[in-house]
Amino acid sequence: MARQDHHSSSFEQSYRCYPVSFIDKAHLEKGDKIIMPPSALDRLATLHIDYPMLFELCNPSAGRTSHCGVLEFIADEGMIYLPYWMMENMLLQEGDIVQLRNTSLAKGTFVKLQPHTKDFLDISNPKAILETSLRNYSCLTTGDTIMVAYNNKKYYIDIVEAKPSSAISIIETDCEVDFAPPLDYKEPEKPTSFPRSKKTPPEGIEEPAAKMPKFSAFTGSARRLDGKPLMQPATSTICPALKQRQQEAEKNGSKLSSSLSHQQSGKLVFGSIPTQPQSETPKVSPKKRTQEPPQKVEEPKFKAFTGKKYSLKG
């Protein structure tokens, strides 16, 4: 039953609440208007209250409070009809007792909303849809969850913040609206991918740097032009050979041309033994014979001193 205080200048009563669908007014689900009994209108008319009429709803058993407006006074006595989303915010069941009293709210200047799902942001112009939907609302309370219907789909939105107070009136006022990220929004994992991308370039750069010291110019082994193995450095073999050829040329002038030819050809034959006498030269011939095949192969490539031999004596 409704409880009414006739001696007070304010309106405060308790009613049993039911959803608006019980009286075939489901369209009221798109706003915050309630249906009250005719006796409430008679009482309000005798009071000096501000218009439009705004009310504070309180569920003492759950400690929930919200605010609403009124549309009609056609409910049965002792009962009021609320939008179902409002009953969910108040944690009310059908037939529960709710306290109702009139109030006055400041006009809102700022409100921050947070959709439950990111599907609401997929709408082409969510602010325009929200502006149209909030025309059916009289006030907003921080902590409430309102319902916005669009394109045969229901979107639930939390009231995160309101200014200048936690409960504001949005009737004939310019209110700034801001959006918080949806509840199901997940930020992309970019910070985890950046360290991986930063590690790969140094690895690619270090690999060539490690290979660079492996290359050094002119580090190959020395080779003879005639294919014979190199036993001694060129400086140690050429100089004694030149001295020996010069001594032999002084002793025997007739063999000067032949000695010069051997001397010049010796520049291509590294590793000859200068201390051996001329009589021992046949002993070296077997070695030369064994190495003749590579000489015959290389002769077409390079032919030095291939002319006829002449003596200085004429």
KOLFILO-779834 format. One record per residue (C-alpha): x, y, z. Coordinates in steps of 0.05 Angstrom, whole numbers, padded with zeros to 5 digits, always signed. Example, Ala and Ser with C-alpha at 12.3 -4.5 7.8 and 13.67 -1.06 7.14 Angstrom:
BEGIN
+00246-00090+00156/+00273-00021+00143/
//
This chain:
BEGIN
+00000+00000+00000/+00022+00071-00012/+00045+00113+00047/+00034+00188+00041/+00056+00243+00087/+00003+00299+00085/+00039+00343+00135/+00103+00350+00094/+00115+00401+00039/+00151+00348-00002/+00124+00287-00037/+00148+00221-00009/+00113+00155-00016/+00126+00080-00021/+00097+00038-00078/+00100-00032-00105/+00136-00032-00172/+00122-00071-00236/+00151-00068-00306/+00116-00024-00358/+00103-00085-00402/+00047-00104-00353/+00004-00047-00380/+00024-00054-00453/+00070+00005-00454/+00135-00028-00476/+00156+00035-00514/+00173+00066-00447/+00233+00019-00443/+00269+00070-00487/+00268+00124-00434/+00265+00137-00359/+00192+00157-00352/+00148+00120-00301/+00072+00112-00292/+00043+00136-00225/-00027+00132-00195/-00077+00190-00199/-00073+00203-00125/+00000+00223-00132/-00020+00277-00181/-00071+00305-00132/-00018+00309-00078/+00035+00340-00123/-00014+00394-00146/-00020+00420-00075/+00055+00427-00068/+00101+00480-00094/+00148+00437-00136/+00193+00450-00195/+00172+00429-00264/+00185+00384-00300/+00173+00336-00244/+00234+00294-00225/+00236+00238-00173/+00286+00200-00133/+00277+00124-00130/+00307+00086-00072/+00311+00012-00057/+00327+00010+00017/+00339-00065+00019/+00394-00061-00034/+00418+00010-00020/+00408+00031-00093/+00386+00100-00115/+00366+00128-00182/+00326+00185-00213/+00269+00188-00263/+00213+00229-00293/+00138+00216-00298/+00097+00207-00361/+00026+00192-00338/-00017+00183-00275/-00059+00123-00295/-00030+00068-00251/-00071+00030-00200/-00068+00057-00130/-00009+00034-00090/+00031+00014-00153/+00079+00046-00202/+00106+00019-00268/+00180+00026-00285/+00222+00009-00346/+00253-00059-00337/+00324-00034-00345/+00311+00013-00287/+00287-00044-00244/+00351-00081-00260/+00393-00022-00238/+00354-00018-00173/+00357-00093-00162/+00282-00095-00158/+00236-00154-00171/+00162-00152-00190/+00121-00128-00130/+00180-00102-00090/+00172-00039-00048/+00207+00024-00074/+00209+00093-00042/+00193+00153-00085/+00202+00227-00070/+00205+00290-00112/+00271+00325-00123/+00304+00380-00162/+00367+00368-00204/+00417+00416-00235/+00423+00418-00310/+00480+00376-00335/+00540+00405-00370/+00582+00342-00380/+00570+00267-00381/+00617+00209-00395/+00589+00145-00423/+00618+00075-00430/+00584+00025-00477/+00583-00047-00456/+00603-00072-00524/+00645-00042-00580/+00588-00055-00629/+00559+00012-00608/+00621+00047-00638/+00609+00011-00704/+00548+00054-00715/+00560+00106-00769/+00544+00165-00723/+00538+00142-00650/+00533+00212-00622/+00473+00229-00666/+00438+00164-00646/+00453+00178-00573/+00427+00249-00577/+00362+00224-00607/+00355+00169-00555/+00369+00215-00496/+00309+00258-00514/+00267+00205-00481/+00306+00214-00415/+00295+00267-00362/+00357+00256-00320/+00421+00215-00314/+00452+00186-00251/+00524+00164-00243/+00528+00089-00236/+00465+00074-00275/+00462+00033-00339/+00415+00060-00393/+00390+00025-00455/+00393+00054-00525/+00353+00019-00579/+00376+00025-00651/+00363-00017-00713/+00326-00071-00675/+00384-00079-00626/+00393-00058-00554/+00457-00024-00531/+00471-00017-00457/+00512+00043-00434/+00540+00059-00365/+00539+00130-00337/+00611+00137-00314/+00613+00210-00296/+00566+00270-00293/+00576+00344-00279/+00562+00388-00241/+00534+00333-00195/+00527+00258-00195/+00454+00265-00217/+00437+00315-00271/+00377+00338-00311/+00384+00335-00387/+00320+00371-00405/+00331+00431-00451/+00406+00435-00437/+00470+00433-00477/+00510+00376-00448/+00579+00355-00470/+00585+00280-00482/+00648+00239-00478/+00659+00164-00489/+00702+00116-00450/+00730+00053-00483/+00677-00003-00485/+00679-00056-00431/+00698-00111-00481/+00752-00068-00515/+00822-00098-00515/+00882-00057-00534/+00926-00087-00588/+00989-00121-00562/+01037-00074-00597/+01086-00067-00539/+01101-00142-00542/+01113-00141-00617/+01161-00081-00616/+01217-00115-00575/+01217-00174-00623/+01224-00129-00684/+01280-00090-00650/+01320-00152-00635/+01320-00179-00705/+01357-00121-00740/+01417-00124-00694/+01423-00199-00707/+01424-00187-00782/+01476-00133-00773/+01521-00173-00727/+01526-00232-00774/+01561-00193-00830/+01605-00159-00778/+01628-00227-00753/+01644-00250-00824/+01683-00187-00843/+01748-00205-00806/+01749-00271-00843/+01768-00236-00907/+01839-00210-00917/+01872-00192-00982/+01935-00226-01009/+01936-00284-00959/+01942-00341-01010/+02003-00386-01016/+02058-00369-01066/+02061-00411-01129/+02112-00419-01184/+02094-00402-01255/+02122-00468-01280/+02081-00510-01231/+02140-00533-01189/+02135-00531-01112/+02165-00471-01077/+02219-00493-01028/+02253-00427-01011/+02237-00353-01016/+02254-00320-01082/+02305-00274-01051/+02347-00331-01024/+02349-00370-01090/+02356-00316-01142/+02416-00278-01113/+02464-00338-01106/+02444-00363-01174/+02461-00297-01206/+02529-00296-01173/+02544-00367-01197/+02524-00351-01268/+02567-00289-01269/+02629-00328-01246/+02617-00382-01298/+02610-00329-01352/+02677-00298-01335/+02713-00366-01338/+02682-00389-01403/+02663-00333-01450/+02637-00381-01501/+02582-00404-01453/+02561-00333-01435/+02499-00334-01479/+02476-00401-01452/+02489-00379-01380/+02449-00315-01392/+02392-00356-01420/+02393-00401-01358/+02398-00340-01313/+02338-00305-01343/+02299-00369-01345/+02316-00380-01272/+02271-00324-01253/+02214-00370-01271/+02245-00431-01238/+02248-00418-01164/+02281-00465-01115/+02343-00487-01156/+02405-00509-01116/+02464-00462-01134/+02519-00501-01098/+02515-00563-01142/+02569-00568-01197/+02552-00573-01270/+02569-00647-01270/+02512-00660-01222/+02461-00627-01266/+02441-00694-01297/+02419-00716-01227/+02367-00661-01226/+02341-00681-01294/+02299-00739-01266/+02262-00689-01223/+02253-00644-01283/+02228-00703-01323/+02177-00720-01271/+02154-00648-01274/+02156-00642-01349/+02082-00658-01359/+02060-00595-01323/+02113-00555-01362/+02088-00583-01428/+02017-00565-01409/+02036-00494-01390/+02083-00482-01450/+02025-00463-01497/+02002-00411-01446/+02070-00377-01436/+02133-00385-01480/+02194-00347-01457/+02260-00345-01496/+02233-00388-01552/+02280-00361-01607/+02343-00391-01636/+02406-00392-01594/+02468-00354-01619/+02539-00352-01592/+02576-00287-01578/+02635-00312-01618/+02593-00312-01681/
//
